[in-house]
């Protein structure tokens, strides 16, 4: 399993996105880099869930 280190700004961004889209699945990307054996997220980019039907349990980017 790979761990991605993120800062509070990223955590707040995807938490807010999830709360906004609830009860539907939300999706997005954590952008960053890999250095010295660790993954570091530096930006969150939300994406639209374009799944037709059952968006409460499925997503499609």
C-alpha positions as YAML, in Angstrom:
chain: A
units: angstrom
residues:
- id: 1
  name: UNK
  ca: [0.00, 0.00, 0.00]
- id: 2
  name: UNK
  ca: [1.25, 3.46, -0.87]
- id: 3
  name: UNK
  ca: [0.72, 6.41, 1.44]
- id: 4
  name: UNK
  ca: [0.25, 9.89, 0.00]
- id: 5
  name: UNK
  ca: [1.24, 12.71, 2.33]
- id: 6
  name: UNK
  ca: [-1.16, 15.64, 2.02]
- id: 7
  name: UNK
  ca: [-1.48, 18.99, 3.74]
- id: 8
  name: UNK
  ca: [-4.52, 20.40, 5.50]
- id: 9
  name: UNK
  ca: [-5.52, 22.52, 2.47]
- id: 10
  name: UNK
  ca: [-5.88, 19.40, 0.29]
- id: 11
  name: UNK
  ca: [-7.76, 17.50, 3.01]
- id: 12
  name: UNK
  ca: [-10.19, 20.40, 3.41]
- id: 13
  name: UNK
  ca: [-10.68, 20.67, -0.37]
- id: 14
  name: UNK
  ca: [-11.67, 17.05, -0.92]
- id: 15
  name: UNK
  ca: [-13.72, 16.93, 2.27]
- id: 16
  name: UNK
  ca: [-15.70, 19.98, 1.09]
- id: 17
  name: UNK
  ca: [-16.12, 18.38, -2.35]
- id: 18
  name: UNK
  ca: [-17.48, 15.19, -0.77]
- id: 19
  name: UNK
  ca: [-19.90, 17.13, 1.41]
- id: 20
  name: UNK
  ca: [-21.11, 19.17, -1.59]
- id: 21
  name: UNK
  ca: [-21.75, 16.12, -3.79]
- id: 22
  name: UNK
  ca: [-23.26, 13.92, -1.05]
- id: 23
  name: UNK
  ca: [-25.11, 11.54, -1.35]
- id: 24
  name: UNK
  ca: [-23.43, 10.93, -4.72]
- id: 25
  name: UNK
  ca: [-19.89, 9.66, -5.12]
- id: 26
  name: UNK
  ca: [-17.43, 12.45, -5.79]
- id: 27
  name: UNK
  ca: [-14.14, 12.07, -7.57]
- id: 28
  name: UNK
  ca: [-10.99, 14.00, -8.22]
- id: 29
  name: UNK
  ca: [-7.22, 13.91, -8.44]
- id: 30
  name: UNK
  ca: [-4.46, 14.54, -5.95]
- id: 31
  name: UNK
  ca: [-1.53, 15.91, -7.93]
- id: 32
  name: UNK
  ca: [1.98, 15.79, -6.58]
- id: 33
  name: UNK
  ca: [5.36, 14.15, -6.77]
- id: 34
  name: UNK
  ca: [7.35, 11.17, -5.57]
- id: 35
  name: UNK
  ca: [10.63, 11.93, -3.80]
- id: 36
  name: UNK
  ca: [12.94, 9.95, -1.54]
- id: 37
  name: UNK
  ca: [10.51, 7.03, -1.43]
- id: 38
  name: UNK
  ca: [7.50, 9.14, -0.42]
- id: 39
  name: UNK
  ca: [4.47, 10.47, -2.31]
- id: 40
  name: UNK
  ca: [3.58, 14.10, -1.65]
- id: 41
  name: UNK
  ca: [0.25, 15.56, -2.76]
- id: 42
  name: UNK
  ca: [0.47, 19.26, -3.53]
- id: 43
  name: UNK
  ca: [-2.88, 20.05, -5.19]
- id: 44
  name: UNK
  ca: [-6.43, 18.67, -5.33]
- id: 45
  name: UNK
  ca: [-8.42, 18.92, -8.56]
- id: 46
  name: UNK
  ca: [-12.09, 17.96, -8.40]
- id: 47
  name: UNK
  ca: [-13.71, 16.09, -11.29]
- id: 48
  name: UNK
  ca: [-17.33, 15.63, -12.26]
- id: 49
  name: UNK
  ca: [-18.98, 12.27, -11.66]
- id: 50
  name: UNK
  ca: [-20.56, 11.63, -15.06]
- id: 51
  name: UNK
  ca: [-21.89, 8.16, -14.22]
- id: 52
  name: UNK
  ca: [-25.46, 7.66, -15.44]
- id: 53
  name: UNK
  ca: [-27.55, 6.02, -12.73]
- id: 54
  name: UNK
  ca: [-26.52, 4.74, -9.29]
- id: 55
  name: UNK
  ca: [-24.22, 7.70, -8.64]
- id: 56
  name: UNK
  ca: [-24.68, 7.04, -4.93]
- id: 57
  name: UNK
  ca: [-22.45, 3.95, -5.22]
- id: 58
  name: UNK
  ca: [-20.54, 4.33, -8.50]
- id: 59
  name: UNK
  ca: [-18.51, 6.96, -10.29]
- id: 60
  name: UNK
  ca: [-17.12, 7.65, -13.75]
- id: 61
  name: UNK
  ca: [-14.62, 10.37, -14.54]
...
